[in-house]
Amino acid sequence: MEASFRQSIHLEYLTAMTEAVLTERETPLAVGDIAPDFTLPDQDKNDVTLSELLKKGEVVLCFFPLAFSPICSTEMTCITEDLDKYAGNGATVLGISADSFFTLKAWAEQLGLKQTLLADMHRKVAKAYGMYFEPLNISGRGTFVIGTDGKVKWAQVRELGDGMDREEVLAAVAG
């Protein structure tokens, strides 16, 4: 009975995620919202699917506007430095921007970034998460911690010029 209940909850979650990804949001996701599922190419052109990663643990989604920009470079370098701390808490960290995978690959190599960077070239994920910044046709800046139940556990949306507080994000994952 326990396995059947889990399968039922998992199916419910997948259905909700599938429906959620089809909707563009005016406002960013909030704590308790179901995180829309997605598949995007990473900097090595490998497809990465949120629901698959959630089977292994929490996922930290870090939306950033542009590779090769100062604040984004600082944020992603800090994440690389903290990857062991995230992994120690069972979390996978993904950077997401509207850049191409070619751009993300070159940027990751230049900075020595170790985390997975996802290319949301059609802005579908940014729009589904309420993170699309239309005036510049880019992702906004924000971080979402997605729990293994597929719901937003913690969220912080920042102005384009405001970098994340790395200790605050680590505390959200650890808590």
C-alpha positions as CSV (number, residue, x, y, z in Angstrom):
1,M,0.0,0.0,0.0
2,E,2.9,2.4,0.8
3,A,4.4,1.9,-2.7
4,S,1.1,2.5,-4.3
5,F,0.6,5.7,-2.4
6,R,4.0,6.9,-3.4
7,Q,3.3,6.1,-7.0
8,S,0.0,8.0,-6.8
9,I,1.7,11.0,-5.3
10,H,4.5,10.9,-7.9
11,L,2.0,10.7,-10.8
12,E,0.0,13.6,-9.3
13,Y,3.2,15.6,-9.1
14,L,4.3,14.8,-12.7
15,T,0.9,15.8,-14.0
16,A,1.0,19.1,-12.1
17,M,4.6,19.8,-13.3
18,T,3.6,19.1,-16.9
19,E,0.6,21.4,-16.7
20,A,2.7,24.1,-14.9
21,V,5.4,24.3,-17.5
22,L,2.9,25.2,-20.2
23,T,1.9,28.4,-18.4
24,E,3.8,31.7,-18.6
25,R,3.8,33.5,-15.2
26,E,3.6,37.2,-14.6
27,T,5.1,36.8,-11.2
28,P,7.9,34.5,-9.9
29,L,7.1,31.2,-8.3
30,A,6.7,31.4,-4.5
31,V,7.3,28.9,-1.7
32,G,4.9,26.1,-1.9
33,D,4.3,26.4,-5.7
34,I,4.9,23.3,-7.9
35,A,8.1,23.8,-9.9
36,P,7.4,23.2,-13.6
37,D,9.4,20.4,-15.0
38,F,11.7,21.1,-17.9
39,T,14.5,19.6,-20.0
40,L,17.2,21.9,-21.2
41,P,20.7,21.4,-22.8
42,D,23.7,22.0,-20.6
43,Q,27.0,23.6,-21.6
44,D,28.0,20.2,-23.0
45,K,24.8,19.8,-25.1
46,N,23.5,17.1,-22.8
47,D,19.8,17.2,-21.9
48,V,19.1,17.8,-18.2
49,T,15.6,17.2,-16.8
50,L,14.5,18.6,-13.5
51,S,12.2,15.7,-12.5
52,E,15.1,13.2,-13.0
53,L,17.4,15.2,-10.7
54,L,14.7,15.5,-8.0
55,K,14.8,11.7,-7.7
56,K,18.3,12.1,-6.3
57,G,17.7,15.1,-4.0
58,E,16.9,18.8,-3.9
59,V,17.7,21.1,-6.8
60,V,18.9,24.7,-6.5
61,L,18.0,26.7,-9.6
62,C,20.0,29.8,-10.1
63,F,18.7,32.1,-12.8
64,F,21.2,34.6,-14.0
65,P,21.0,37.2,-16.8
66,L,24.1,36.9,-18.9
67,A,27.3,34.9,-19.0
68,F,30.5,36.9,-19.0
69,S,28.9,39.7,-16.9
70,P,30.5,40.7,-13.6
71,I,27.8,39.8,-11.1
72,C,26.9,36.6,-12.8
73,S,30.5,35.6,-12.9
74,T,30.9,36.3,-9.2
75,E,27.7,34.3,-8.3
76,M,28.6,31.3,-10.4
77,T,32.2,31.3,-9.1
78,C,30.9,31.3,-5.5
79,I,28.6,28.4,-6.4
80,T,31.6,26.4,-7.7
81,E,33.5,27.2,-4.5
82,D,30.5,25.9,-2.5
83,L,29.6,22.8,-4.6
84,D,30.9,20.4,-1.9
85,K,28.6,22.1,0.7
86,Y,25.6,21.7,-1.6
87,A,26.4,18.1,-2.4
88,G,26.9,17.4,1.3
89,N,23.3,18.4,1.7
90,G,22.2,16.2,-1.2
91,A,21.5,19.1,-3.5
92,T,22.3,19.6,-7.2
93,V,22.9,23.2,-8.4
94,L,21.9,24.4,-11.8
95,G,22.7,27.7,-13.4
96,I,20.1,28.9,-16.0
97,S,20.3,31.7,-18.5
98,A,19.1,32.6,-22.0
99,D,22.7,32.2,-23.3
100,S,23.5,29.5,-25.8
101,F,25.3,26.3,-24.7
102,F,28.3,27.4,-26.7
103,T,28.5,30.6,-24.7
104,L,28.0,28.8,-21.4
105,K,30.7,26.3,-22.3
106,A,33.3,29.0,-23.1
107,W,32.3,30.9,-19.9
108,A,32.6,27.8,-17.7
109,E,36.0,27.0,-19.1
110,Q,37.2,30.6,-18.7
111,L,36.1,30.7,-15.0
112,G,36.7,27.1,-14.1
113,L,33.0,26.6,-13.2
114,K,32.1,23.1,-12.1
115,Q,28.3,23.3,-11.9
116,T,25.9,22.4,-14.7
117,L,24.8,25.5,-16.7
118,L,21.6,25.3,-18.7
119,A,20.8,27.1,-21.9
120,D,17.2,28.4,-21.9
121,M,17.6,29.8,-25.4
122,H,13.9,30.1,-26.0
123,R,13.2,31.5,-22.5
124,K,10.5,28.9,-21.9
125,V,11.8,28.0,-18.4
126,A,12.4,31.6,-17.4
127,K,8.8,32.4,-18.4
128,A,7.4,29.4,-16.6
129,Y,9.1,30.4,-13.4
130,G,8.2,34.1,-13.7
131,M,11.8,35.0,-14.3
132,Y,11.7,36.4,-17.8
133,F,13.0,40.0,-18.0
134,E,11.3,41.2,-21.2
135,P,13.0,44.6,-21.7
136,L,16.3,42.8,-22.3
137,N,15.0,39.5,-23.5
138,I,16.9,37.7,-20.7
139,S,16.4,35.7,-17.5
140,G,16.0,37.7,-14.4
141,R,18.2,37.1,-11.3
142,G,16.9,34.7,-8.7
143,T,17.3,31.4,-6.8
144,F,14.8,28.6,-6.1
145,V,15.4,25.6,-3.9
146,I,13.2,22.8,-5.2
147,G,12.3,20.0,-2.7
148,T,12.2,16.4,-3.7
149,D,8.4,16.7,-3.6
150,G,8.7,19.1,-6.6
151,K,7.6,22.2,-4.7
152,V,9.5,25.4,-4.2
153,K,11.1,25.2,-0.7
154,W,12.8,28.5,-0.8
155,A,12.8,31.4,-3.3
156,Q,14.6,34.7,-3.7
157,V,14.2,37.0,-6.7
158,R,16.7,39.9,-6.9
159,E,17.2,43.0,-9.0
160,L,19.5,42.4,-12.0
161,G,22.3,44.3,-10.2
162,D,22.0,42.4,-6.8
163,G,24.0,39.3,-6.4
164,M,22.9,36.4,-4.1
165,D,23.9,36.0,-0.5
166,R,25.7,32.6,-0.7
167,E,25.3,31.9,3.0
168,E,21.6,32.5,2.8
169,V,21.2,30.0,-0.1
170,L,23.3,27.4,1.7
171,A,21.2,27.8,4.8
172,A,18.0,27.3,2.8
173,V,19.4,24.0,1.4
174,A,20.7,22.9,4.8
175,G,17.5,23.8,6.6
